[in-house]
Amino acid sequence: MNGHLEKVWRAIRPERLRKTFLELLDIYSPSGKEEDIQLYLEEYLVRAGFDVERLAVEEDRYNLRVTMGTAEPQLYLVGHVDTVPAWDLEALGPQEENGVIRGLGSADMKGGCAAMVEAWLALSEALNQSELPPVGLLLVVGEEEDGDGSATFLESCRPPWVVIGEPTGLAACFAHYGYLEAGFVTRGHRIHSSLPELGHNAVESMLRVLLHLGNDSLFNRETSEIVYSIREMSSSRAGFVVPDRCEAWIDLHLPPDKDPADLQQAIRRIVAGADRFIPGLDLQVTFDFASSGYNLETDNRLNQILREIYPQMGLELRLDAFRSHSDGNLFFAAGAKPLILGPGSLETAHTPNEQVILDELSAAARIYAALCLGTRGGSYSSGI
C-alpha cells in the first residue's frame, strides 16, 4: 500500500493541474448554464482514456460520472462545476500572482474539481488495472441553486462515502451545519409619496420586523449558535408612491445538532408578537427550503487515513464543521457519509477576491488520491 501511494503521488503533475484549473476558470458556468464546462471536462477525460457517462438532469444539463476498479465504488469524489453568476463579466478570467489564482468559482469549487481530476489521472497512470481502487468521480451541476445534479445522481446511486471538494482550507469536515431559508413579506397601503400619513409603508414595517428579530436572543451574534444573514430585500416599484409590498430573505445556518423545524417554530413565535410594536402589521412568513445538518463519528477509515498522511505532507490536520450549505446535506439525507474537504476558503467564496493557493491545490490532489487508495484497506504509516 505504501508503494502504491508513493507511485500515485509521484504521478501528480502540478503544472498539468495548474493548466486544468486555469482552463476551468476560463469557462463561465453559472447554475443552469453548465454545458460548456461539462463538454470540456468530458473531452478532457475521454482523451485521457476514460469511459465517461452522462447522467441527464434536464435538457442540455447533465452530470459526468467515471469509475475505476472492478467492484462497485465505495467512495466518490464529488465536485460541482457551476458557480454563482458573475459580478463583472469584463473581469471574468482568472488572474495569477505569487502562487495565488483568483477568479469566479476558484474556491467554490473549480479548485476542488481540478484537484479531483488530477488525482484521478495520477491513479490511472501510476497503477495497473488490478491495483485500481473501487472509486468514482462525479462532476455535478446545479449545486449553487437547488442541488438538482446531486439529487438526480442519488435517485439511482447511494455510495457509502463521498468526498466533496468544497472550500475548507483542507480542514476535514465530518460535521456539517444545517440550513434554513426564511422568506418574509409585509403588505401596506399604497398612497402618493407626498402623503405617507394616509398610507402604510410596507418597507418601514419590514425594517421593524427585522429589527424585532435581531433583538431576540436567538439572533444575538455574540451568544447564539445560529448564523444568519439578511440576503436581500426588495419592495414594489410603482413610481412616486409609498410601497405597499416588501419582501426579504434570510439565510440561517445552524449547528449540526439543531433541528431546522425547531428554528422555524422559534421564528414564528418571535414574529407572532411583532404586531404589538408595529401598528397595522400585515406579515407573511414562509420557509421554502430546510436541510438538516449532521455530525459523523470521526472513528472511521477516512479520518484514520488523514491522520496518517497529513503529518507526512507537512500539514496540520484540522477537524471542523462545514458552516455553509452544500450537497453534503443531500448525500447524508440519502444515506451516504459525506466528508467535506477542499482547497480555498469560504471567506473569499462568492466574492470578487475568490482565490486558491496553488500549493493547496496540489496538496488537495494528494489527499484525494490517498483517500481513494484507502478504500483498499491497509495503512499509510511510515515509508512515504
Contacts in CASP RR format, 6 or more apart in sequence:
PFRMAT RR
TARGET T0000
AUTHOR 0000-0000-0000
METHOD contacts of the structure
MODEL  1
MNGHLEKVWRAIRPERLRKTFLELLDIYSPSGKEEDIQLYLEEYLVRAGF
DVERLAVEEDRYNLRVTMGTAEPQLYLVGHVDTVPAWDLEALGPQEENGV
IRGLGSADMKGGCAAMVEAWLALSEALNQSELPPVGLLLVVGEEEDGDGS
ATFLESCRPPWVVIGEPTGLAACFAHYGYLEAGFVTRGHRIHSSLPELGH
NAVESMLRVLLHLGNDSLFNRETSEIVYSIREMSSSRAGFVVPDRCEAWI
DLHLPPDKDPADLQQAIRRIVAGADRFIPGLDLQVTFDFASSGYNLETDN
RLNQILREIYPQMGLELRLDAFRSHSDGNLFFAAGAKPLILGPGSLETAH
TPNEQVILDELSAAARIYAALCLGTRGGSYSSGI
1 373 0 8 1.000
1 374 0 8 1.000
1 376 0 8 1.000
1 377 0 8 1.000
1 378 0 8 1.000
1 379 0 8 1.000
1 380 0 8 1.000
2 380 0 8 1.000
2 382 0 8 1.000
2 383 0 8 1.000
2 384 0 8 1.000
4 126 0 8 1.000
4 127 0 8 1.000
4 131 0 8 1.000
4 373 0 8 1.000
4 376 0 8 1.000
5 309 0 8 1.000
5 369 0 8 1.000
5 370 0 8 1.000
5 373 0 8 1.000
5 380 0 8 1.000
5 384 0 8 1.000
6 383 0 8 1.000
6 384 0 8 1.000
7 126 0 8 1.000
7 127 0 8 1.000
8 119 0 8 1.000
8 122 0 8 1.000
8 123 0 8 1.000
8 126 0 8 1.000
8 127 0 8 1.000
8 369 0 8 1.000
8 370 0 8 1.000
8 373 0 8 1.000
9 122 0 8 1.000
9 366 0 8 1.000
9 369 0 8 1.000
9 384 0 8 1.000
10 126 0 8 1.000
11 121 0 8 1.000
11 122 0 8 1.000
11 123 0 8 1.000
11 125 0 8 1.000
11 126 0 8 1.000
12 118 0 8 1.000
12 119 0 8 1.000
12 122 0 8 1.000
12 362 0 8 1.000
12 365 0 8 1.000
12 366 0 8 1.000
12 369 0 8 1.000
13 118 0 8 1.000
13 122 0 8 1.000
14 358 0 8 1.000
14 361 0 8 1.000
14 362 0 8 1.000
16 118 0 8 1.000
16 121 0 8 1.000
17 114 0 8 1.000
17 115 0 8 1.000
17 118 0 8 1.000
17 361 0 8 1.000
17 362 0 8 1.000
17 365 0 8 1.000
18 101 0 8 1.000
18 358 0 8 1.000
18 361 0 8 1.000
20 44 0 8 1.000
20 114 0 8 1.000
20 117 0 8 1.000
20 118 0 8 1.000
21 94 0 8 1.000
21 101 0 8 1.000
21 106 0 8 1.000
21 110 0 8 1.000
21 111 0 8 1.000
21 114 0 8 1.000
21 356 0 8 1.000
21 361 0 8 1.000
22 94 0 8 1.000
22 96 0 8 1.000
22 101 0 8 1.000
23 40 0 8 1.000
24 37 0 8 1.000
24 40 0 8 1.000
24 41 0 8 1.000
24 81 0 8 1.000
24 110 0 8 1.000
24 111 0 8 1.000
24 113 0 8 1.000
24 114 0 8 1.000
25 93 0 8 1.000
25 94 0 8 1.000
25 101 0 8 1.000
25 103 0 8 1.000
25 104 0 8 1.000
25 105 0 8 1.000
25 106 0 8 1.000
25 110 0 8 1.000
26 93 0 8 1.000
26 94 0 8 1.000
27 36 0 8 1.000
27 37 0 8 1.000
27 40 0 8 1.000
28 36 0 8 1.000
28 83 0 8 1.000
28 86 0 8 1.000
28 89 0 8 1.000
28 92 0 8 1.000
28 104 0 8 1.000
29 36 0 8 1.000
29 37 0 8 1.000
29 81 0 8 1.000
29 82 0 8 1.000
29 83 0 8 1.000
30 82 0 8 1.000
30 83 0 8 1.000
30 84 0 8 1.000
30 85 0 8 1.000
30 86 0 8 1.000
30 144 0 8 1.000
31 82 0 8 1.000
31 83 0 8 1.000
31 84 0 8 1.000
31 141 0 8 1.000
31 142 0 8 1.000
31 143 0 8 1.000
31 144 0 8 1.000
31 145 0 8 1.000
32 61 0 8 1.000
32 82 0 8 1.000
32 141 0 8 1.000
32 142 0 8 1.000
32 145 0 8 1.000
34 61 0 8 1.000
34 81 0 8 1.000
34 82 0 8 1.000
34 141 0 8 1.000
34 142 0 8 1.000
35 60 0 8 1.000
35 61 0 8 1.000
37 81 0 8 1.000
38 62 0 8 1.000
38 64 0 8 1.000
38 81 0 8 1.000
38 139 0 8 1.000
38 141 0 8 1.000
41 64 0 8 1.000
41 81 0 8 1.000
41 113 0 8 1.000
41 117 0 8 1.000
41 139 0 8 1.000
42 52 0 8 1.000
42 54 0 8 1.000
42 64 0 8 1.000
44 117 0 8 1.000
45 52 0 8 1.000
45 64 0 8 1.000
45 66 0 8 1.000
45 117 0 8 1.000
45 120 0 8 1.000
46 52 0 8 1.000
48 121 0 8 1.000
48 124 0 8 1.000
49 124 0 8 1.000
50 66 0 8 1.000
50 120 0 8 1.000
50 124 0 8 1.000
51 66 0 8 1.000
52 64 0 8 1.000
52 65 0 8 1.000
52 66 0 8 1.000
53 64 0 8 1.000
53 65 0 8 1.000
53 66 0 8 1.000
54 62 0 8 1.000
54 63 0 8 1.000
54 64 0 8 1.000
55 62 0 8 1.000
55 63 0 8 1.000
55 64 0 8 1.000
55 65 0 8 1.000
55 149 0 8 1.000
55 152 0 8 1.000
55 153 0 8 1.000
56 62 0 8 1.000
56 152 0 8 1.000
57 63 0 8 1.000
57 141 0 8 1.000
57 142 0 8 1.000
57 148 0 8 1.000
57 149 0 8 1.000
57 152 0 8 1.000
58 148 0 8 1.000
61 141 0 8 1.000
61 142 0 8 1.000
62 141 0 8 1.000
63 138 0 8 1.000
63 139 0 8 1.000
63 140 0 8 1.000
63 141 0 8 1.000
63 149 0 8 1.000
63 152 0 8 1.000
63 153 0 8 1.000
64 137 0 8 1.000
64 138 0 8 1.000
64 139 0 8 1.000
65 136 0 8 1.000
65 137 0 8 1.000
65 138 0 8 1.000
65 139 0 8 1.000
65 153 0 8 1.000
66 120 0 8 1.000
66 136 0 8 1.000
66 137 0 8 1.000
67 73 0 8 1.000
67 134 0 8 1.000
67 135 0 8 1.000
67 136 0 8 1.000
67 137 0 8 1.000
68 120 0 8 1.000
68 123 0 8 1.000
68 124 0 8 1.000
68 132 0 8 1.000
68 133 0 8 1.000
68 134 0 8 1.000
68 135 0 8 1.000
68 136 0 8 1.000
69 129 0 8 1.000
69 132 0 8 1.000
69 133 0 8 1.000
69 134 0 8 1.000
69 135 0 8 1.000
70 132 0 8 1.000
70 134 0 8 1.000
71 134 0 8 1.000
72 134 0 8 1.000
73 134 0 8 1.000
73 135 0 8 1.000
73 136 0 8 1.000
73 159 0 8 1.000
74 133 0 8 1.000
74 134 0 8 1.000
74 135 0 8 1.000
74 159 0 8 1.000
74 160 0 8 1.000
74 161 0 8 1.000
74 375 0 8 1.000
75 133 0 8 1.000
75 134 0 8 1.000
75 135 0 8 1.000
75 136 0 8 1.000
75 159 0 8 1.000
75 160 0 8 1.000
75 161 0 8 1.000
75 162 0 8 1.000
75 163 0 8 1.000
75 371 0 8 1.000
75 372 0 8 1.000
75 375 0 8 1.000
76 135 0 8 1.000
76 136 0 8 1.000
76 137 0 8 1.000
76 138 0 8 1.000
76 159 0 8 1.000
76 161 0 8 1.000
76 162 0 8 1.000
76 163 0 8 1.000
77 116 0 8 1.000
77 119 0 8 1.000
77 120 0 8 1.000
77 135 0 8 1.000
77 136 0 8 1.000
77 137 0 8 1.000
77 138 0 8 1.000
77 162 0 8 1.000
77 163 0 8 1.000
77 165 0 8 1.000
77 368 0 8 1.000
77 372 0 8 1.000
78 138 0 8 1.000
78 140 0 8 1.000
78 150 0 8 1.000
78 162 0 8 1.000
78 163 0 8 1.000
78 164 0 8 1.000
78 165 0 8 1.000
78 327 0 8 1.000
78 331 0 8 1.000
79 109 0 8 1.000
79 112 0 8 1.000
79 113 0 8 1.000
79 116 0 8 1.000
79 138 0 8 1.000
79 139 0 8 1.000
79 140 0 8 1.000
79 143 0 8 1.000
79 164 0 8 1.000
79 165 0 8 1.000
80 109 0 8 1.000
80 113 0 8 1.000
80 139 0 8 1.000
80 140 0 8 1.000
80 141 0 8 1.000
80 142 0 8 1.000
80 143 0 8 1.000
80 144 0 8 1.000
80 150 0 8 1.000
80 327 0 8 1.000
81 110 0 8 1.000
81 113 0 8 1.000
81 139 0 8 1.000
81 140 0 8 1.000
81 141 0 8 1.000
82 141 0 8 1.000
82 142 0 8 1.000
82 143 0 8 1.000
82 144 0 8 1.000
82 145 0 8 1.000
83 104 0 8 1.000
83 105 0 8 1.000
83 108 0 8 1.000
83 110 0 8 1.000
83 144 0 8 1.000
84 104 0 8 1.000
84 105 0 8 1.000
84 108 0 8 1.000
84 144 0 8 1.000
84 350 0 8 1.000
86 92 0 8 1.000
86 104 0 8 1.000
87 104 0 8 1.000
87 352 0 8 1.000
88 352 0 8 1.000
91 352 0 8 1.000
92 103 0 8 1.000
92 104 0 8 1.000
93 103 0 8 1.000
93 104 0 8 1.000
94 101 0 8 1.000
94 102 0 8 1.000
94 103 0 8 1.000
94 106 0 8 1.000
95 101 0 8 1.000
95 102 0 8 1.000
95 103 0 8 1.000
96 102 0 8 1.000
99 357 0 8 1.000
99 358 0 8 1.000
99 359 0 8 1.000
100 355 0 8 1.000
100 356 0 8 1.000
100 357 0 8 1.000
100 358 0 8 1.000
101 355 0 8 1.000
101 356 0 8 1.000
101 358 0 8 1.000
102 353 0 8 1.000
102 354 0 8 1.000
102 355 0 8 1.000
103 354 0 8 1.000
103 355 0 8 1.000
104 354 0 8 1.000
105 111 0 8 1.000
105 349 0 8 1.000
105 354 0 8 1.000
106 344 0 8 1.000
106 354 0 8 1.000
106 355 0 8 1.000
106 356 0 8 1.000
107 167 0 8 1.000
107 343 0 8 1.000
107 344 0 8 1.000
107 345 0 8 1.000
107 346 0 8 1.000
107 348 0 8 1.000
107 349 0 8 1.000
107 354 0 8 1.000
107 355 0 8 1.000
107 356 0 8 1.000
108 166 0 8 1.000
108 167 0 8 1.000
108 346 0 8 1.000
108 349 0 8 1.000
108 350 0 8 1.000
108 354 0 8 1.000
109 165 0 8 1.000
109 166 0 8 1.000
109 167 0 8 1.000
109 342 0 8 1.000
111 342 0 8 1.000
111 343 0 8 1.000
111 344 0 8 1.000
111 356 0 8 1.000
111 361 0 8 1.000
111 364 0 8 1.000
112 165 0 8 1.000
112 342 0 8 1.000
112 343 0 8 1.000
112 361 0 8 1.000
112 364 0 8 1.000
113 139 0 8 1.000
113 165 0 8 1.000
114 361 0 8 1.000
115 165 0 8 1.000
115 342 0 8 1.000
115 343 0 8 1.000
115 361 0 8 1.000
115 362 0 8 1.000
115 364 0 8 1.000
115 365 0 8 1.000
115 368 0 8 1.000
116 137 0 8 1.000
116 165 0 8 1.000
116 365 0 8 1.000
116 368 0 8 1.000
117 137 0 8 1.000
118 365 0 8 1.000
119 365 0 8 1.000
119 366 0 8 1.000
119 368 0 8 1.000
119 369 0 8 1.000
119 372 0 8 1.000
120 137 0 8 1.000
122 365 0 8 1.000
122 369 0 8 1.000
123 132 0 8 1.000
123 133 0 8 1.000
123 135 0 8 1.000
123 369 0 8 1.000
123 372 0 8 1.000
123 373 0 8 1.000
124 132 0 8 1.000
133 372 0 8 1.000
133 373 0 8 1.000
133 374 0 8 1.000
133 375 0 8 1.000
133 376 0 8 1.000
134 375 0 8 1.000
135 372 0 8 1.000
135 375 0 8 1.000
136 159 0 8 1.000
138 153 0 8 1.000
138 162 0 8 1.000
140 147 0 8 1.000
140 149 0 8 1.000
140 150 0 8 1.000
140 153 0 8 1.000
140 327 0 8 1.000
141 148 0 8 1.000
141 149 0 8 1.000
142 148 0 8 1.000
142 149 0 8 1.000
143 149 0 8 1.000
143 150 0 8 1.000
143 326 0 8 1.000
143 327 0 8 1.000
146 289 0 8 1.000
147 327 0 8 1.000
147 330 0 8 1.000
150 327 0 8 1.000
150 328 0 8 1.000
150 330 0 8 1.000
150 331 0 8 1.000
151 330 0 8 1.000
154 330 0 8 1.000
154 331 0 8 1.000
154 334 0 8 1.000
154 336 0 8 1.000
158 334 0 8 1.000
158 335 0 8 1.000
158 336 0 8 1.000
159 336 0 8 1.000
160 336 0 8 1.000
160 337 0 8 1.000
161 302 0 8 1.000
161 336 0 8 1.000
161 337 0 8 1.000
161 338 0 8 1.000
161 339 0 8 1.000
162 328 0 8 1.000
162 331 0 8 1.000
162 336 0 8 1.000
162 337 0 8 1.000
162 338 0 8 1.000
162 339 0 8 1.000
163 302 0 8 1.000
163 338 0 8 1.000
163 339 0 8 1.000
163 341 0 8 1.000
163 368 0 8 1.000
163 371 0 8 1.000
164 326 0 8 1.000
164 327 0 8 1.000
164 328 0 8 1.000
164 331 0 8 1.000
164 338 0 8 1.000
164 339 0 8 1.000
164 340 0 8 1.000
164 341 0 8 1.000
165 340 0 8 1.000
165 341 0 8 1.000
165 342 0 8 1.000
165 343 0 8 1.000
165 364 0 8 1.000
166 322 0 8 1.000
166 324 0 8 1.000
166 326 0 8 1.000
166 340 0 8 1.000
166 341 0 8 1.000
166 342 0 8 1.000
167 342 0 8 1.000
167 343 0 8 1.000
167 344 0 8 1.000
167 345 0 8 1.000
167 346 0 8 1.000
167 348 0 8 1.000
167 349 0 8 1.000
167 356 0 8 1.000
168 320 0 8 1.000
168 322 0 8 1.000
168 340 0 8 1.000
168 341 0 8 1.000
168 342 0 8 1.000
168 344 0 8 1.000
168 345 0 8 1.000
168 346 0 8 1.000
169 342 0 8 1.000
169 343 0 8 1.000
169 344 0 8 1.000
169 345 0 8 1.000
169 360 0 8 1.000
170 315 0 8 1.000
170 318 0 8 1.000
170 341 0 8 1.000
170 342 0 8 1.000
170 343 0 8 1.000
170 360 0 8 1.000
170 363 0 8 1.000
170 364 0 8 1.000
170 367 0 8 1.000
171 318 0 8 1.000
171 319 0 8 1.000
171 320 0 8 1.000
171 341 0 8 1.000
172 302 0 8 1.000
172 303 0 8 1.000
172 306 0 8 1.000
172 317 0 8 1.000
172 318 0 8 1.000
172 319 0 8 1.000
172 320 0 8 1.000
172 339 0 8 1.000
172 340 0 8 1.000
172 341 0 8 1.000
173 319 0 8 1.000
173 320 0 8 1.000
173 321 0 8 1.000
173 322 0 8 1.000
173 339 0 8 1.000
173 340 0 8 1.000
173 341 0 8 1.000
174 295 0 8 1.000
174 296 0 8 1.000
174 297 0 8 1.000
174 298 0 8 1.000
174 300 0 8 1.000
174 303 0 8 1.000
174 319 0 8 1.000
174 339 0 8 1.000
175 256 0 8 1.000
175 293 0 8 1.000
175 294 0 8 1.000
175 295 0 8 1.000
175 296 0 8 1.000
175 320 0 8 1.000
175 321 0 8 1.000
175 322 0 8 1.000
176 256 0 8 1.000
176 293 0 8 1.000
176 294 0 8 1.000
176 295 0 8 1.000
176 321 0 8 1.000
176 322 0 8 1.000
176 326 0 8 1.000
176 328 0 8 1.000
176 329 0 8 1.000
176 332 0 8 1.000
176 338 0 8 1.000
176 340 0 8 1.000
177 227 0 8 1.000
177 253 0 8 1.000
177 254 0 8 1.000
177 255 0 8 1.000
177 256 0 8 1.000
177 293 0 8 1.000
177 321 0 8 1.000
177 322 0 8 1.000
177 323 0 8 1.000
177 324 0 8 1.000
177 325 0 8 1.000
178 253 0 8 1.000
178 254 0 8 1.000
178 255 0 8 1.000
178 256 0 8 1.000
178 258 0 8 1.000
178 260 0 8 1.000
178 291 0 8 1.000
178 292 0 8 1.000
178 293 0 8 1.000
178 325 0 8 1.000
178 329 0 8 1.000
179 251 0 8 1.000
179 252 0 8 1.000
179 253 0 8 1.000
179 254 0 8 1.000
179 260 0 8 1.000
179 289 0 8 1.000
179 290 0 8 1.000
179 291 0 8 1.000
179 293 0 8 1.000
179 324 0 8 1.000
179 325 0 8 1.000
179 329 0 8 1.000
180 251 0 8 1.000
180 252 0 8 1.000
180 254 0 8 1.000
180 260 0 8 1.000
180 263 0 8 1.000
180 264 0 8 1.000
180 287 0 8 1.000
180 289 0 8 1.000
180 290 0 8 1.000
180 291 0 8 1.000
181 249 0 8 1.000
181 250 0 8 1.000
181 251 0 8 1.000
181 252 0 8 1.000
181 287 0 8 1.000
181 288 0 8 1.000
181 289 0 8 1.000
181 290 0 8 1.000
182 249 0 8 1.000
182 250 0 8 1.000
182 252 0 8 1.000
182 264 0 8 1.000
182 267 0 8 1.000
182 285 0 8 1.000
182 286 0 8 1.000
182 287 0 8 1.000
183 247 0 8 1.000
183 248 0 8 1.000
183 249 0 8 1.000
183 250 0 8 1.000
183 285 0 8 1.000
183 286 0 8 1.000
183 287 0 8 1.000
183 288 0 8 1.000
184 206 0 8 1.000
184 209 0 8 1.000
184 210 0 8 1.000
184 247 0 8 1.000
184 248 0 8 1.000
184 249 0 8 1.000
184 250 0 8 1.000
184 271 0 8 1.000
184 283 0 8 1.000
184 284 0 8 1.000
184 285 0 8 1.000
185 245 0 8 1.000
185 246 0 8 1.000
185 247 0 8 1.000
185 283 0 8 1.000
185 284 0 8 1.000
185 286 0 8 1.000
186 202 0 8 1.000
186 203 0 8 1.000
186 205 0 8 1.000
186 206 0 8 1.000
186 209 0 8 1.000
186 245 0 8 1.000
186 246 0 8 1.000
186 281 0 8 1.000
186 282 0 8 1.000
186 283 0 8 1.000
186 284 0 8 1.000
187 202 0 8 1.000
187 244 0 8 1.000
187 245 0 8 1.000
187 282 0 8 1.000
187 284 0 8 1.000
188 199 0 8 1.000
188 200 0 8 1.000
188 201 0 8 1.000
188 202 0 8 1.000
188 205 0 8 1.000
188 242 0 8 1.000
188 243 0 8 1.000
188 244 0 8 1.000
188 245 0 8 1.000
188 282 0 8 1.000
189 199 0 8 1.000
189 200 0 8 1.000
189 242 0 8 1.000
189 244 0 8 1.000
190 199 0 8 1.000
190 236 0 8 1.000
190 238 0 8 1.000
190 241 0 8 1.000
190 242 0 8 1.000
190 243 0 8 1.000
190 244 0 8 1.000
191 198 0 8 1.000
191 199 0 8 1.000
191 241 0 8 1.000
191 242 0 8 1.000
192 240 0 8 1.000
192 241 0 8 1.000
192 242 0 8 1.000
193 239 0 8 1.000
193 240 0 8 1.000
193 241 0 8 1.000
193 242 0 8 1.000
194 240 0 8 1.000
195 242 0 8 1.000
196 242 0 8 1.000
199 242 0 8 1.000
200 242 0 8 1.000
200 244 0 8 1.000
200 280 0 8 1.000
201 242 0 8 1.000
201 243 0 8 1.000
202 235 0 8 1.000
202 236 0 8 1.000
202 243 0 8 1.000
202 244 0 8 1.000
202 245 0 8 1.000
202 246 0 8 1.000
203 235 0 8 1.000
203 243 0 8 1.000
203 246 0 8 1.000
205 246 0 8 1.000
205 278 0 8 1.000
205 280 0 8 1.000
205 281 0 8 1.000
205 282 0 8 1.000
205 283 0 8 1.000
206 233 0 8 1.000
206 235 0 8 1.000
206 246 0 8 1.000
206 247 0 8 1.000
206 248 0 8 1.000
208 274 0 8 1.000
208 277 0 8 1.000
208 278 0 8 1.000
208 281 0 8 1.000
209 271 0 8 1.000
209 274 0 8 1.000
209 278 0 8 1.000
209 281 0 8 1.000
209 283 0 8 1.000
210 230 0 8 1.000
210 248 0 8 1.000
212 270 0 8 1.000
212 271 0 8 1.000
212 274 0 8 1.000
212 277 0 8 1.000
212 278 0 8 1.000
213 219 0 8 1.000
213 267 0 8 1.000
213 270 0 8 1.000
213 271 0 8 1.000
214 220 0 8 1.000
216 270 0 8 1.000
217 223 0 8 1.000
217 224 0 8 1.000
218 224 0 8 1.000
218 226 0 8 1.000
218 266 0 8 1.000
218 267 0 8 1.000
218 270 0 8 1.000
219 226 0 8 1.000
219 228 0 8 1.000
225 254 0 8 1.000
225 255 0 8 1.000
225 258 0 8 1.000
226 252 0 8 1.000
226 253 0 8 1.000
226 254 0 8 1.000
226 258 0 8 1.000
226 263 0 8 1.000
227 252 0 8 1.000
227 253 0 8 1.000
227 254 0 8 1.000
227 323 0 8 1.000
228 250 0 8 1.000
228 251 0 8 1.000
228 252 0 8 1.000
228 253 0 8 1.000
229 250 0 8 1.000
229 251 0 8 1.000
230 248 0 8 1.000
230 249 0 8 1.000
230 250 0 8 1.000
231 249 0 8 1.000
231 250 0 8 1.000
231 251 0 8 1.000
232 248 0 8 1.000
232 249 0 8 1.000
233 246 0 8 1.000
233 247 0 8 1.000
233 248 0 8 1.000
233 249 0 8 1.000
234 246 0 8 1.000
234 247 0 8 1.000
234 248 0 8 1.000
235 243 0 8 1.000
235 245 0 8 1.000
235 246 0 8 1.000
235 247 0 8 1.000
236 243 0 8 1.000
236 244 0 8 1.000
236 245 0 8 1.000
236 246 0 8 1.000
237 243 0 8 1.000
238 244 0 8 1.000
252 263 0 8 1.000
253 323 0 8 1.000
253 324 0 8 1.000
253 325 0 8 1.000
254 260 0 8 1.000
254 263 0 8 1.000
254 293 0 8 1.000
255 321 0 8 1.000
256 293 0 8 1.000
256 294 0 8 1.000
256 295 0 8 1.000
256 321 0 8 1.000
257 295 0 8 1.000
258 293 0 8 1.000
259 292 0 8 1.000
260 287 0 8 1.000
260 290 0 8 1.000
260 291 0 8 1.000
260 292 0 8 1.000
261 290 0 8 1.000
264 287 0 8 1.000
264 290 0 8 1.000
267 285 0 8 1.000
268 285 0 8 1.000
271 283 0 8 1.000
271 285 0 8 1.000
274 281 0 8 1.000
274 283 0 8 1.000
275 281 0 8 1.000
275 283 0 8 1.000
291 325 0 8 1.000
291 329 0 8 1.000
291 330 0 8 1.000
291 333 0 8 1.000
292 329 0 8 1.000
292 333 0 8 1.000
293 329 0 8 1.000
293 332 0 8 1.000
294 329 0 8 1.000
294 332 0 8 1.000
294 338 0 8 1.000
295 321 0 8 1.000
296 337 0 8 1.000
296 338 0 8 1.000
296 339 0 8 1.000
298 319 0 8 1.000
300 337 0 8 1.000
301 374 0 8 1.000
301 377 0 8 1.000
302 339 0 8 1.000
302 371 0 8 1.000
303 319 0 8 1.000
305 370 0 8 1.000
305 371 0 8 1.000
305 374 0 8 1.000
305 380 0 8 1.000
306 317 0 8 1.000
306 367 0 8 1.000
306 371 0 8 1.000
307 317 0 8 1.000
308 379 0 8 1.000
308 380 0 8 1.000
308 381 0 8 1.000
309 366 0 8 1.000
309 367 0 8 1.000
309 370 0 8 1.000
309 380 0 8 1.000
309 384 0 8 1.000
310 316 0 8 1.000
310 317 0 8 1.000
311 317 0 8 1.000
312 380 0 8 1.000
312 384 0 8 1.000
313 363 0 8 1.000
313 366 0 8 1.000
313 367 0 8 1.000
315 363 0 8 1.000
322 340 0 8 1.000
323 346 0 8 1.000
324 346 0 8 1.000
324 349 0 8 1.000
326 340 0 8 1.000
327 338 0 8 1.000
328 338 0 8 1.000
328 340 0 8 1.000
331 337 0 8 1.000
331 338 0 8 1.000
332 338 0 8 1.000
339 371 0 8 1.000
341 364 0 8 1.000
341 367 0 8 1.000
342 364 0 8 1.000
343 356 0 8 1.000
343 357 0 8 1.000
343 360 0 8 1.000
343 361 0 8 1.000
343 363 0 8 1.000
343 364 0 8 1.000
344 355 0 8 1.000
344 356 0 8 1.000
344 357 0 8 1.000
344 360 0 8 1.000
348 354 0 8 1.000
348 355 0 8 1.000
370 380 0 8 1.000
374 380 0 8 1.000
END
